[in-house]
Amino acid sequence: MIELDPPLRALRDQCRDAATDLRSRALSVDVDPEDMTGHLDSPALAMVRAASTPKRFQDPSGWQGEYTDSCLSRAVASLELACGDAGLLTANTGPALAGIAVDALGSEAQQEFFYESIADGRTWTFFAMTEDARGSDATAMETRLDADPDGDYRLFGAKRYVGNGSRGATGVVFARTGRSPLSIRAAILSCPTPGFAGHALEMTGLRGARISELSFDGVHVPREMLLGAHLPASRRGIWGASRTFNVMRIQIAAMALGVAFAARDYVCEQRPGWSGHELTTARLAAARALLYDAANEVDLSPDDRRTPSIAKLHATDLAVHVTGWAANALGPGSLLLHPLLEKWCRDVRAFEFMDGTSNILRLHITHGIATRRPTS
């Protein structure tokens, strides 16, 4: 079992303090997710933006520190922040999931372009992989990058269920340049731009994320915005997507557990001295230990899909169970009497469908077990 070292414990405590501010804004953003005017200057959201930015791109006059240097640090931070409110966390501007892809696949110049474009703290980013008929199956995607005679590309297709897609000014879009698996590439896209359209979908949970549908009709993509050109062909597209998904699944598992811990804590606040939470508390502690172990494994073996799949599968299932348990623990009418709990019950359902549904994760786990080399 992973024991957090002093820097990680300090990060945990900082994020735990920031979660209080996120919690205070949660219901306001849930009611009107388009209006972030009064929230982007929140010290907590500013800290999240700074901490999720690599040190070399941080504003030296702002918050110092980061949690992008390891998957474990991302897991520690995401769990504590989501305990404040996952909806507000996903509504924030900053690198978010697109930053993970740029860090994995981008050249130094591309990383500099990306982080400079969002340095104002007012710019949303998006990560566009999922397609309506294909889900997150990268090998079956239909969005394409067609070569232009001048050496640039034109983007055609559509993406769906893209967080902050309708308001993102900078994003990462996955598309194919041909029919082989090696032809799948990711590109940085700056918006608005001719041929691009996006609109937010009406969602029940994680409303602050403004989950959107995007369409591309001949969008111009400069050649230098294709990620991974400096990498071997085998490490540009699917490889980068796989590594990105492994980190993202840990981060999503952490957010799901954060919501579950919030629901448990809320029950304990409403029913002081009640011992009925002890089994749930033990299960949450075990799930957190599993999460930390899985995050550490991703740091050690970033190409292994099995471990992050196990963590996300267990965390998302447990989080749904815990929020349901919390509603029952507070009695009839609890979802009417406790708006935060009602919100968490809606939010927590979204995590299963982010970056691999449970059935897809079970396939990854089974494949990992079947192909594991025996140890001597």
ABEGO torsion letter per residue (X at the ends): XBBBBAAAAAAAAAAAAAAAAAAAAAAAAAABAABAAAAAABAAAAAAAAAABBAAABBAABBBEBAAABAAAAAAAAAAAAAABAAAAAABBEAEAAAAAAAAABBAAAAAAAAAAAAAGABBBBBBABBAAAEABAAABABBBBBBAAGBBBBBEBBBGBBGAAABABBBBBBBABABAAABBBBBBBOBBBGBBBBBBBBABGAAAGBBBBBBBGBBBBAAABBGAABBAAAABAAAAAAAAAAAAAAAAAAAAAAAAAAAAAAAAABBGBAAAAAAAAAAAAAAAAAAAAAAAAAABAABAAAAAAAAAAAAAAAAAAAAAAAAAAEBGAAAABAAAAAAAAAAAAAAABGEBAAAAAAAAAAAAAABBBBX
